[in-house]
Amino acid sequence: MFDNILQGFGIDPNDCHIQPFGPGLINRTYKVSSRSKEYILQRINVNVFKSPENIARNLALLQSYLEKTEPEYLFVAPIPSVSGDLLVKASPGNVFRLFPFVQGSQTINSISSERQAFEAARQFGKFTRLLKDFETDQLEYTLTDFHNLPLRFEQFKEASQGAVQERSGLASNEIKEAYKYQYILETYNQLIANDEIPLRVIHHDTKISNILFDDQQNGLCVIDLDTVMPGYYLSDVGDMMRTYLSAVNEEEADLSKIYIREDVFSAIYKGYMSEMGSVLTEKEKRCFIFSGKLMIYMQALRFLTDFLDNDAYYETKYPEHNLVRAKNQLRLLSEYEKAGETLGHLITKAQKNPLSV
């Protein structure tokens, strides 16, 4: 299969070594090494991204725009095939695209320093800043309702009412806790209904592994652009809060290990605002802390809903895996909420000394 794909991109398969690359959970990624060049080959998961052509179209539009407005920016764009297409189809369900491998770059899977958090937040902020004048309605929605909190809450309500007794009993405390945080949904609905925050071009998946670093831990650019589409900046900042602030990830079952790393919060704020501080509206700035509540709560609802739906969406490794994930995110939300006043003081402090990390 790889032979035909590589030939489609004008690469001699007999001159290549192919190996799996990276920890991605959605698409399958491979590093292709030849005598002269290295590439990243990726098979798009069409069960998740049902219209890969929309992704290709979005990336082509963004590449064209940035080449005109910010030609020095490192935009890792897909390489056209010999026929000029950005996608090569091996068979129904097997859709591939090819990227250049950025020499001297590396990715990391977890935050271990303030500098890493600052650089990642700065790169995600820079990406949105550079596209601040791009017309968002030109982009297709590659994942419909991806960060739609009202929909996620309705799905949770239906699941909690329709779950089998065994599962609803096991999750009874978490169900009550999820309803306790319903005020987050109400706040979000008010912001959206009143058009208090504008749509922007955002990444939508700001985990640390979606940043390329150099060997000095300087951020180079953002990658994995499949989820780039119109959205609210709250999604990007909130997802960084959700995935950077705790030293352990959503798989951790020992809830005592979950706490808010205040130094990392400060780094996220300074990094993002170093790029977006002059772009965000005053209302958006006041929602910075809220963004973390929004995204942590949404993910808690998704894990809990999936547990109540008999694990229909997320892959699980043991019977109560999704329930453990939901407990993890609800604990993170509780710790985040407790830290609210402190986080506000950290923002005030950062505004007085924005460049110290």
Disulfide bonds with the S-S distance in Angstrom:
none
